[in-house]
Structure formats: structure tokens, C-alpha cells
Amino acid sequence: MAFYKVMCLAAGLMLLTQESESQLDVCGKASLNTRIVGGQVAPVGSWPWQVSLQTSGSHFCGGSLINSQWVLTAAHCFPTITASGLTVNLGLQSLQGSNPNAASRTVTQIIRHPNYNSGTNDNDVCLLRLSSPVTFNNYISPVCLAASNSIFYSGVNSWVTGWGNIGSGVSLPSPQNLMEVQVPVVGNRQCNCDYGVGTITDNMICAGLSAGGKDSCQGDSGGPLVSKQNGRWIQAGIVSFRKGRARPNFPGVYTSVSQYQAWINSHISSNRPGFLTFTSTGTNSDLSVTCTRLLPRTTTTTITTTTLSTTTNPMRESSVPKPPPRHPDAAGPACTSTDRRVAKP
């Protein structure tokens, strides 16, 4: 009997190991994406983890596929937690055109972070469980997630994708192709100086050009910010908020995925997402940033959490199009009409 129990335990551990390894084997691979820095427009299937969250056929937020049955998105996309009428659309190239590679699922569970604070934007993260698993292919596959010990230095190249507005209240032109923009990571010390010390927590990561003009837009909320390392795309952030409309010195602010590895794994017990450690090389210029009220860098980091609040958030745009019912996109990031993002064909 003891021998039988040992064999069962060994078999169980082997299965768990295989599940974890199998997810790492497939995540972050976009076989149709041959993009290099400064490369050409990405073809269809370049961002196979990108999803569109819709109610009644209307897009309101983005998200990313992290395994065959779970999607990662932003908590502010769900001011009310109800899955009624919600669909997750995968493999989309456009919101209005033909999508021969598309698949859709309903949602059976919405898990918003219990410490999400709508006033401070802290813990702006949410998980969606799909009604049934999806089959991976060149157009639908999961992204890898930044592990808890990942380090993103200021200047690291990253990409953000979505179907957001191209200007204040200006929707994408038909057929509303998936958009992309390349932005460098901005260190949290610099980002705190830009927004006001104390605004940017350790649960956030910033990215954007100091000159402005390129950023995520309204409707991109919940979508992924990714960086490439060793041939794998690793999600560093979730589109959360920004101040103004792609204004200079106000980078986009994203939920830092690496801070939530334990929380994500606590809700996904099998076939867990593939977490990879992103490492940065060289010197982190953010360490030398100083401004009024910014404390000198210390060797320890304290991560604070806050309780749920309904305080109005001045960082989110108020003059945005009225979102779909039930699942409105909180007034998230916006970009100017001079945004130089390129639509995929």
C-alpha cells in the first residue's frame, strides 16, 4: 500500500510538471511575427494572444490569452462583475472586416483583484475564465508572463497593441484593424517624478516616449505590453491609465504583471501560465533620477496594497465615448490624432 501511494504521488507530480512545461513550451511564440526593431508592418497573426472583450458585439477592452482557458485583463474594465452578454474574441485582425481565424468564447468567471483601488489605480488586474478551452494555432496562442523576479530597465523596447481610439473620441477607421505601437519602458522613479511622487506604485510599470505622440488609446485598456527576449514575447504590463492624451512627459502606466505571479497562480491550479524571468542588461539610468519629494533609492522595496475605493480617479479621461452597457471601459489611456501607430493589414 505504501509503495502504491508513493507511485501515485510520483505520477501526480510528473503530470503537474508536464503541465507546467507544456505551457512554457508554447507561450510567447508568434511564428508569424518576424518583427525587428524598426521593422515593417506586422502581418496577420503577429500578436496571437491579443483578445477583444465585447458586449453586444461592441469592443470595450483588450486582454491577453495566458493559457487555453484564461485571459488576463484590467480590473477597471469591470466596474460591475457580471459575465452576462460578455464574449472574448480571439484571433481577430479587425473589428469589422473578415476574420477567418477567429474564435469566441463566453465567460464563466470574472476574478477582479480584491485590492483593486479605482482611485489610485493600484492592483488594476483581472482574470477571466473562458467557457471552454481554445485550440492553439498560429493565430491563437498564449503569451508568456513576466515572472516575479523580472527586471525591466528604463529604455527596454516594448510593444502595446489594441483597437483603441486614434484620438480623443476618434474611432479607428473601418475595418478597424488591430493597432500596434513601440514604446520604451520608463523607470518608476522617473514616472513618479512625471505624475507626482506617490502616484506610481511598485505594482505599476510605465512606458512611452518623453516627446509624447505615441501611446495606448481609449479601448486598449486591459491589453498587453510585451517585450521580446530570447525569441519569446513576455508580457510586462496591462494597459491601465495615463494623464492627458499622449502628452509629453506623461508615459502610459501599466499594471506590472511580475507583481502578480502568486495571485495568478492561486486562481489557476492546472495548466498554469508560462512565467519567464525577463532580465535587463547594462545600467539602469532610472536609479539616478531625482526630483522634489522623491526619496533616495534604498536597497529594500515595500509593496503596499489598498482597499477597494469608489473615489473618482482624476487620472482617467472623463471626455470619452460612452462605453457599452454592463462592461464599460473606464476612461483609460488616450492618444492624439498625431499618433504614428500603424494598422496591420
Secondary structure, 3 states (H helix, E strand, C coil): CHHHHHHHHHHHHHHHHHHHHHHHHHCCCCCCCCCCCCCCCCCCCCCCCEEEEEECCEEEEEEEEEECCEEEECHHHCCCCCCCCEEEEECCCECCCCCCCCEEEEEEEEEECCCCCCCCCCCCCEEEEECCCCCCCCCCCCCEEECCCCCCCCCCEEEEEECCCCECCECCCCCCECEEEEEEEECHHHHHHHHCCCCCCCCEEEECCCCCCCCCCCCCCCCEEEEEECCEEEEEEEEEECCCECCCCCCEEEEEHHHHHHHHHHHCCCCCCCEECCCCCCCCHHHHCCCCCCCCCCCCCCCCCCCCCCCCCCCCCCCCCCCCCCCCCCCCCECCCCCCCEECC
